[in-house]
Amino acid sequence: MKIQGIYTPNIVPFRSDGAINEPELRRMTSWLIDKGIHGLYPNGSTGEFIRLSFEERLRVVQIMASETRGRVPILAGAAEANIDLVLQACAAYADLGCAAVSITGPYYYKVSQESIEHFFREIAARSPIDILLYNIPQFSNEISLPVVQRLALDCPRIIGIKDSSRDFPRFCTMLAQIKPQRPDFVCFSGTEEILFPSLMMGGDGGTIASSGVIPEVILKIYQDFQAGNYAECRRVQLKIQELIATMFAAGNFPEGFRAAVALRGFDPGPPRYPLGPQEQTHLEETKGKLACILGECGYPEAARECEARRAPATPTTPLSRPELEKIVRAVVSQYQA
């Protein structure tokens, strides 16, 4: 299956003991497919892959592949700390029937662009599954444009890139440098704020975290673009900016997205990373804002939550002096008995 359109980097729901909540993950997977999502992207940043063990990452993909049953392609995150583990993940995801894997530049250690290029060349030469480069310089070494161009032109196994740099000029330059020479090279945006502009410039779609919350809306942007309804694309793109900003402002990414998923009727469970008291208070306040934003967009579960939070507390009638004295006498008599 050609990788294009909207792919969802889903959250991972957890049970109260911190383990993966398999039934809820299956329910979420089928819900996204039923909504019309073009593909799934487990083990992305939104799925907190770095907070899961290697075995848990494999298990997430196993669960989702089993639930998907080939209905949509899966682009599995295979970013690991060394080449051997990356290749183990590639082999496992190929066996599970995934369409491709996504691999970040090396993380933690700062390494040269030459080293990054050889890292990907070795993986490409040995991988049993197609690869999308994943450029996310906020969390890993940046994959420079010259390196991306050479890898795209020299390595058939590398079929595209997911760019989450939030750098639109870079994205446009990449399209100009690579697409004329390799038109089939997939150029995905990982940033919902520039989804419509990236499509207009020739992008192939995106891995869009908010599509796990509002799949109907994100799909509408893509479908309207395909139909040439650019004014509507622009209207909807601008409409979702506040929601996206509010989810990011919740702190401790991806807790804002997990809170929003809960407002769509799912149980994300406790966070994998602990929150401090002030963070919990801020997250709860953000959830109230998200409920009202989603409610205004027509989502009934969120609208009910918004109304409940806006409802004034039921006033209590103060006790009269005789009533208060009666209660005090009753309490005193119990102690004297």
C-alpha positions in Angstrom: 0.0 0.0 0.0 1.3 3.5 -0.9 2.0 5.5 2.2 0.1 8.7 1.9 -2.7 10.6 3.6 -3.2 11.0 7.4 -1.5 8.6 9.8 -2.3 8.7 13.5 0.5 8.5 16.1 -1.7 7.2 18.8 -1.4 7.4 22.6 -0.9 4.1 24.5 -3.5 3.6 27.3 -2.3 2.2 30.6 -4.0 0.2 33.3 -3.9 1.3 36.9 -0.8 -0.8 37.5 1.0 0.9 34.6 0.8 -2.0 32.2 -0.5 -1.6 28.6 -4.3 -1.6 28.5 -4.8 -4.0 25.6 -8.6 -3.9 25.3 -8.6 -0.1 25.3 -5.7 0.0 22.7 -7.7 -2.4 20.5 -10.8 -0.3 20.9 -8.9 2.9 20.0 -7.3 1.2 17.0 -10.6 0.1 15.5 -12.2 3.4 16.2 -9.5 5.3 14.3 -9.9 2.9 11.3 -13.7 3.2 11.4 -13.3 7.0 11.3 -11.4 6.7 8.1 -7.7 7.2 9.1 -5.4 6.2 6.2 -2.8 4.6 8.4 -1.6 4.0 12.0 1.7 5.1 13.5 2.5 3.2 16.8 5.6 4.0 18.8 5.8 7.6 17.8 6.5 10.5 20.2 2.7 10.6 21.1 2.9 7.0 22.0 5.7 7.7 24.4 8.0 5.0 22.9 11.0 6.2 24.9 9.1 5.5 28.1 8.3 1.9 27.1 10.7 -1.1 27.2 11.8 -2.7 23.9 9.4 -5.6 24.6 6.5 -3.2 25.3 7.2 -1.4 22.0 7.0 -4.7 20.2 3.8 -5.6 22.1 2.1 -2.3 21.1 2.7 -3.1 17.4 1.6 -6.7 17.9 -1.7 -5.6 19.4 -2.4 -3.0 16.8 -1.4 -5.2 13.9 -3.7 -8.0 15.3 -6.6 -5.6 15.6 -6.0 -3.9 12.3 -6.0 -7.1 10.3 -4.6 -5.4 7.2 -7.4 -2.8 7.0 -4.9 0.1 6.9 -1.1 0.2 6.6 1.0 0.5 9.7 4.1 2.7 9.9 5.8 1.4 13.0 8.2 3.5 15.0 11.6 1.6 15.2 13.8 4.2 16.8 16.2 2.3 19.0 19.4 3.1 20.8 21.7 1.1 18.5 21.7 -0.5 15.0 21.3 -4.1 16.3 18.1 -3.2 18.1 16.8 -1.1 15.2 17.3 -4.1 12.9 15.6 -6.4 15.5 12.6 -4.1 15.5 12.6 -3.9 11.7 12.5 -7.7 11.4 9.7 -8.0 14.0 7.6 -5.4 12.3 8.1 -6.9 8.9 6.9 -10.2 10.2 3.8 -8.5 11.6 2.9 -7.1 8.2 3.7 -3.5 8.7 4.1 -1.4 5.6 7.3 0.4 6.7 9.1 1.7 9.8 10.1 5.2 10.9 13.5 5.7 12.4 14.9 8.9 14.0 18.4 10.1 13.9 20.6 8.8 16.7 19.6 10.3 20.0 21.3 11.2 23.3 24.9 11.5 21.9 25.6 14.3 19.5 27.1 12.8 16.4 28.3 14.2 13.0 26.2 14.3 9.9 28.7 11.8 8.3 28.0 9.4 11.1 24.3 9.9 10.8 24.4 9.2 7.1 26.4 5.9 7.6 24.0 4.9 10.4 21.1 5.0 7.9 23.0 3.5 5.0 23.9 0.5 7.1 20.3 0.1 8.3 19.0 0.5 4.8 21.3 -2.2 3.5 20.2 -4.7 6.1 16.6 -3.9 6.8 13.8 -6.3 5.6 11.3 -3.5 5.5 11.0 -0.1 4.0 12.1 2.9 6.0 10.9 6.5 6.5 13.5 8.8 8.0 12.2 10.7 11.0 13.6 14.1 11.5 12.8 15.5 14.9 15.7 17.7 16.1 13.9 18.6 19.3 14.6 15.1 20.6 17.3 13.6 18.4 20.2 14.5 16.0 18.9 16.4 13.0 19.1 14.7 9.7 20.5 17.5 7.5 19.0 18.1 4.0 22.1 17.1 2.1 22.1 13.8 4.0 18.4 13.3 3.3 18.9 14.0 -0.4 21.8 11.5 -0.7 19.9 8.8 1.2 16.8 9.4 -0.9 18.7 9.1 -4.2 21.0 6.2 -3.2 19.0 3.9 -1.0 15.8 2.3 -2.5 14.9 0.9 0.9 14.5 4.5 2.2 11.2 5.5 0.8 10.4 8.8 2.5 10.7 11.1 5.5 8.5 12.3 8.3 9.7 15.8 9.2 8.7 17.1 12.6 11.2 19.9 12.7 8.4 22.5 12.6 10.5 24.2 9.9 8.3 25.0 6.9 11.1 26.5 4.8 13.1 23.3 5.3 10.1 21.2 4.3 9.7 23.3 1.0 13.4 23.1 0.3 13.3 19.3 0.7 10.5 19.0 -1.7 12.3 21.1 -4.3 15.5 19.1 -3.9 14.2 15.6 -3.9 10.7 15.3 -5.5 11.9 16.2 -9.1 14.5 13.4 -8.9 12.5 10.9 -7.0 8.7 11.7 -7.2 7.7 8.6 -5.2 9.7 9.7 -2.2 7.1 10.2 0.6 7.3 13.6 2.3 5.2 13.6 5.5 4.7 16.6 7.8 4.7 15.7 11.5 3.3 19.1 12.4 -0.5 19.7 12.3 -0.1 23.5 12.4 1.3 23.4 8.8 -0.7 20.4 7.5 -2.6 22.4 4.8 0.5 24.5 3.7 2.6 21.4 3.4 0.0 19.7 1.2 -0.2 22.8 -1.0 3.5 22.7 -1.5 3.4 19.0 -2.6 3.6 17.0 0.7 2.0 13.6 0.8 0.2 13.9 4.1 1.3 13.6 7.6 1.6 11.8 10.9 -0.7 14.1 12.8 -1.0 13.6 16.6 -4.3 15.5 16.8 -5.9 13.0 14.4 -6.1 10.7 17.4 -8.4 13.2 19.0 -10.3 14.8 16.1 -9.8 12.3 13.2 -12.9 13.7 11.4 -11.5 17.2 11.3 -8.0 16.3 10.2 -9.4 14.0 7.5 -11.6 16.8 6.4 -8.6 19.0 5.7 -7.0 16.3 3.6 -10.2 15.4 1.8 -11.0 19.0 1.0 -7.5 19.5 -0.3 -7.9 16.5 -2.6 -11.2 17.9 -3.8 -9.6 21.4 -4.4 -11.7 23.1 -1.7 -8.8 25.2 -0.5 -10.8 27.9 1.2 -12.4 25.3 3.4 -9.0 23.8 4.1 -7.8 27.1 5.3 -10.9 27.8 7.4 -10.5 24.4 9.2 -6.8 24.7 9.5 -7.1 28.0 11.3 -10.0 26.7 13.4 -7.9 23.9 15.0 -4.9 26.0 16.0 -6.3 26.8 19.4 -7.0 23.2 20.2 -3.5 22.1 19.2 -1.9 24.9 21.2 -4.0 24.0 24.3 -3.0 20.4 24.1 0.7 21.3 23.9 0.4 23.8 26.7 -0.8 21.2 29.1 2.8 20.3 29.8 4.7 17.0 30.1 3.9 16.0 26.5 1.7 14.1 25.6 -0.5 14.5 28.6 -2.6 17.2 26.9 -3.3 14.8 24.0 -4.1 12.0 26.5 -6.6 14.3 28.3 -8.2 15.2 25.0 -8.5 11.5 24.0 -10.3 10.9 27.3 -12.9 13.6 26.3 -13.6 11.4 23.2 -14.7 8.6 25.4 -11.5 6.6 26.0 -9.7 5.7 29.2 -6.0 6.6 28.8 -5.2 5.6 32.3 -2.5 7.0 34.5 0.6 8.8 33.0 3.7 6.7 32.4 5.7 9.6 33.8 4.7 11.0 37.2 3.2 14.5 37.5 3.9 16.9 40.4 1.0 18.5 42.3 1.1 21.8 40.4 1.4 19.9 37.0 -1.7 17.9 38.0 -3.7 21.0 38.8 -2.6 22.7 35.5 -3.5 19.6 33.6 -6.9 19.5 35.1 -7.5 23.2 34.2 -6.3 22.4 30.7 -8.7 19.5 30.4 -11.5 21.9 31.2 -10.4 24.2 28.4 -10.1 21.3 26.0 -13.6 20.1 26.9 -15.1 23.5 26.0 -13.1 23.8 22.8 -14.1 20.3 21.7 -17.6 20.9 22.8 -17.8 24.0 20.5 -16.6 21.7 17.7 -19.7 19.6 18.2 -18.4 16.6 20.2 -21.1 15.7 22.7 -18.9 13.9 25.4 -16.7 17.0 25.6 -19.7 19.4 25.6 -21.2 17.6 28.6 -17.9 17.8 30.4 -17.6 21.5 29.7 -21.1 22.2 31.0 -20.4 20.2 34.1 -17.3 22.2 34.8 -19.1 25.5 34.1 -22.1 24.7 36.4 -22.0 26.7 39.6 -21.6 24.7 42.8 -24.9 24.0 44.6 -25.2 26.6 47.3 -25.6 25.4 50.8 -28.0 26.9 53.3 -26.2 28.0 56.5 -27.4 26.3 59.7 -29.5 28.3 62.1 -28.2 28.8 65.7 -30.7 26.3 67.2 -29.8 23.6 64.6 -26.1 24.1 65.3 -26.6 23.9 69.1 -28.6 20.7 68.6 -25.7 19.1 66.6 -23.2 20.1 69.3 -25.3 18.7 72.1 -25.7 15.4 70.2 -21.9 15.1 69.7 -21.1 16.0 73.3 -23.6 13.4 74.6 -21.9 10.7 72.6 -18.6 11.4 74.2 -20.2 11.5 77.7 -21.9 8.2 77.2 
